[in-house]
Amino acid sequence: MIIVNYIVSVALIALGLFAVCTKKNLIKIVLGLGIIDYGINLMIVSIGYVPGGTAPVYTLSDFANFVSVSFVDPVPQALTLTSIVIGACVDALALSLVIMIYRKYKTVNADEVRRIRG
């Protein structure tokens, strides 16, 4: 099951790179950057996954019975949560820049903006 997460995350990253490299529409480029971000987040969470792991919380019964418990690493989850918030802010800023470009040049095509700019 975990291998499916890696395959999907690599596919998302490749799809986002394809969109960024081949599309001329600035909105599609921003969406491609978002898809890359989602793929990286899935990869980070998948790396931190432990089969059969529990939340990293010790109980008194664990200490009393000397039970060996496997825990899920919370650091990748915290990094992913931070990455989601930062990614949303970056996407909002990039889309606001696309809106400003559209207001000035009346197009969202990157080649036309480059040609008009001179």
C-alpha positions as CSV (number, residue, x, y, z in Angstrom):
1,M,0.0,0.0,0.0
2,I,2.8,2.4,0.8
3,I,4.4,1.9,-2.6
4,V,1.2,3.3,-4.2
5,N,1.7,6.6,-2.3
6,Y,5.2,6.9,-3.7
7,I,4.0,6.2,-7.3
8,V,1.2,8.7,-7.0
9,S,3.5,11.4,-5.5
10,V,6.1,10.9,-8.3
11,A,3.2,11.1,-10.8
12,L,1.9,14.3,-9.3
13,I,5.4,15.9,-9.3
14,A,5.9,14.9,-12.9
15,L,2.5,16.2,-13.9
16,G,3.2,19.5,-12.2
17,L,6.6,19.8,-13.9
18,F,5.0,19.0,-17.3
19,A,2.4,21.8,-16.7
20,V,5.1,24.3,-15.6
21,C,7.4,23.5,-18.5
22,T,4.9,23.2,-21.4
23,K,2.0,25.5,-20.7
24,K,1.9,29.2,-21.7
25,N,-1.1,30.2,-19.7
26,L,0.1,31.8,-16.4
27,I,-2.9,30.3,-14.4
28,K,-2.0,26.8,-15.6
29,I,1.6,27.4,-14.6
30,V,0.5,28.4,-11.1
31,L,-1.7,25.3,-10.9
32,G,1.2,23.2,-11.9
33,L,3.3,24.6,-9.1
34,G,0.5,23.7,-6.7
35,I,0.3,20.1,-8.0
36,I,4.1,19.8,-7.4
37,D,3.5,21.0,-3.9
38,Y,0.8,18.4,-3.3
39,G,3.1,15.6,-4.6
40,I,5.9,16.6,-2.4
41,N,3.6,16.8,0.6
42,L,2.3,13.2,-0.1
43,M,5.9,12.0,-0.4
44,I,6.9,13.6,3.0
45,V,3.9,12.0,4.8
46,S,4.6,8.7,3.1
47,I,8.2,8.7,4.3
48,G,7.0,9.2,7.9
49,Y,4.5,6.4,7.8
50,V,5.1,3.4,10.0
51,P,2.9,0.3,9.4
52,G,1.0,-0.5,12.6
53,G,2.3,2.6,14.3
54,T,0.4,4.6,16.8
55,A,0.4,8.2,17.9
56,P,3.6,9.1,19.8
57,V,2.0,9.2,23.2
58,Y,3.3,7.0,26.1
59,T,0.9,5.7,28.7
60,L,1.5,4.4,32.1
61,S,0.7,0.9,31.0
62,D,3.5,1.1,28.4
63,F,6.0,1.8,31.2
64,A,4.5,-0.7,33.6
65,N,4.4,-3.6,31.2
66,F,7.6,-2.7,29.3
67,V,5.7,-2.9,26.0
68,S,7.5,-2.2,22.8
69,V,5.3,0.1,20.8
70,S,6.1,1.4,17.3
71,F,5.3,5.1,16.9
72,V,4.6,7.2,13.8
73,D,7.1,10.0,13.3
74,P,5.3,13.3,14.0
75,V,8.0,15.5,12.4
76,P,7.0,14.8,8.7
77,Q,3.4,15.5,9.6
78,A,4.3,18.8,11.2
79,L,6.5,19.8,8.2
80,T,3.7,18.9,5.8
81,L,1.2,20.9,7.7
82,T,3.5,23.9,7.5
83,S,4.1,23.2,3.9
84,I,0.4,23.2,3.1
85,V,0.0,26.6,4.7
86,I,3.0,28.1,3.0
87,G,1.9,26.6,-0.3
88,A,-1.6,28.1,-0.1
89,C,0.0,31.5,0.6
90,V,2.4,31.2,-2.3
91,D,-0.5,30.1,-4.6
92,A,-2.6,33.1,-3.5
93,L,0.3,35.5,-4.1
94,A,1.1,34.0,-7.5
95,L,-2.5,34.2,-8.6
96,S,-2.7,37.9,-7.5
97,L,0.4,38.6,-9.6
98,V,-1.3,36.9,-12.5
99,I,-4.3,39.2,-12.0
100,M,-2.1,42.3,-12.0
101,I,-0.4,41.1,-15.2
102,Y,-3.8,40.6,-16.8
103,R,-4.9,44.1,-15.8
104,K,-1.8,45.6,-17.3
105,Y,-1.3,43.5,-20.4
106,K,-4.8,42.2,-21.0
107,T,-3.5,38.6,-21.5
108,V,-2.3,35.7,-19.3
109,N,-0.2,34.2,-22.1
110,A,3.4,34.2,-21.0
111,D,4.8,34.6,-24.6
112,E,2.5,37.5,-25.3
113,V,3.4,39.3,-22.1
114,R,7.1,38.8,-22.9
115,R,6.6,40.1,-26.5
116,I,4.5,43.1,-25.4
117,R,7.0,44.0,-22.7
118,G,9.7,44.2,-25.3
